[in-house]
Amino acid sequence: MDHREARTHLIDRRRGTLDAASRAALETHLAGCEACRHEDAADAELSRLLDERLPRRRAPDSLRRSLEARWAPPTAPRGWRVARGVAAMAAGAALAVVALFLFRSRPPEDPMLTEAVNDHLRVLYSEHPVEVQSGGIHQVKPWFEGRVDFAPVVPFAGDEDFLQGGSVAYFLDRKAATFVFKRRLHMITLFVFRAEGLLWPTVATLPVGDVRGTVESSRGSHVLLWRRGDLGYALVSDADPMDLETLAGKVASGR
Amino acid sequence: MLHLDASSSYDAPALREPLVPPLPRAAFEHLDALFRLARRLTGDDDEAEDLVQETFARAMDKRAQFVPGTNLRAWLFRILRNLYIDGWRRAKASPVRERLGDEDPAAEGMVSGEPLRGDEELERLRSVVADDIEAALRELSVDARTIVLLDLEGFTQEELAEVLACNVGTVKSRLSRARAKLRELLREYAR
């Protein structure tokens, strides 16, 4: 394998998508080629830069509304909608009563909710979801020293919610310490950031340890938000919201 | 402004062929990513919106050609990329043509300066900010920018091959060269 072919395969190797034969040939090449090892390290750094620092803007709402008004497929005919609506009404009403106690909804364009879900999805799809692998919370927390301008207070390391590691991300306009947990098949992301200056929910009724927070849902993910001291916390996952509430309580209280 | 093919102008909804299926609602799930690519191709919010509008209009025109069960995302991005190149080609009707990336693939990875080794390049990369990355991306050819950005959006190499109308082997080498070129540019911005 020459340098050119080796460099073509580097990104696949890091992503684990390289076939066994090519991987073996590449490993042999890398073992004896400092230049390609450097290339691999620099390209991995580029991936991290693109993931963390390149803004991911959303399409303007005006564009979305315009396109959907013009090109979205029509909804079901009125008669069917009415029939379906009546059939769903009873079940919907029952669910709504339950949901009323579980979720305090805010407008979907809530920037903190949108950001939390976007950041969580970015972690899920990132080539390197964690920059420091977990050897336990006591190894992950010190890693943030010098990388964020606050000390993330996370007294709970997880039991069933195995801590995978940590990384630094941006939450809106500020840096966030990011902790990634895995609960069964679900990834759970905890963002810790400075709370000051953000548009927090005005009413927080959900008990989170000894403070109060909110739980909301967007695009298939549930987001728990709470504040403690100067820090804000966003816990995001598609796991069961009750499991998230339990984890949030442990993270907040250390119990 | 982009100069796009007049044949892609909107049909009035009432005149649409009733037997042709509508655009799948799933198409709208890709709107943010389409806008991001359009914004980084055109470098302008208004032009990006025009390009995305035109992409949906063209997709509506061609929707009968889309085979349900095939890759809607790749199909949409291929339309956007082709529209941009068509519009760009007309807008750039000058004697000097900028490379699209497929005219001289080997040139994409050419590094003008001496390669840095060891920690120096890594340190420089770590010091770049978002504006540096945006600026460096603008210096890449259209296809190099497209392949880097869509890879970042999570496209598989098979999807990229569909968008760029080439084979997977070509995608691998283009992606590698484009990222090498981007790193080279970022080194310059980090100085």
Interface residues (C-beta under 8 A of the other chain):
Chain A: R7 T8 H9 L10 I11 D12 E34 A35 H38 E39 A41 A42 D43 E45 L46 L49 L50 D51 R53 L54 P55 R56 R57 R58 A59 P60 L63 R64 S66 L67 E68 R70 W71 A72 P73 P74 Y125
Chain B: Y10 P13 P22 L23 P24 R25 A27 F28 L31 D32 L34 F35 R36 R39 D45 E49 V52 Q53 F56 A57 A59 M60 P115 R117 G118 E121 L122 L125 R126 V128 V129 A130 I133 E134 V148 L152 G154 K172 S173 L175 S176 R179 A180 L182 R183 L186
